[in-house]
């Protein structure tokens, strides 16, 4: 799996949401902005709201998103941006390949 820096502070999530853009796909939403540090790295944050379900369901979605992003990052240049992956309700019921394809399409759209 590709290693990436994980966003942990609320302020980072808020900055990306406020100053960045977003791509909405059926299973997820990707919020992104240029890397604030400007060092060519990329950072990733994951979030799923309580509206989606209990902790087990939310953590399942986050695991799937994390693994899908790691697979994509191995084969695609994702550097230069900070990403926040927001799991949507469909991500819990979708198969893993659907989530990965949605994420791949979103990242390709961002990199254009």
Secondary structure, 3 states (H helix, E strand, C coil): CCCCEECCCHHHHHHHHHHCEEEECCCEEEEEEECCCCCCCCEEEEECCHHHCCHHHHHHHHHHHHHHHHHHHHHCCCCCEEEEEEECCHHHHCCHHHHHHHHHHHHHHHHC
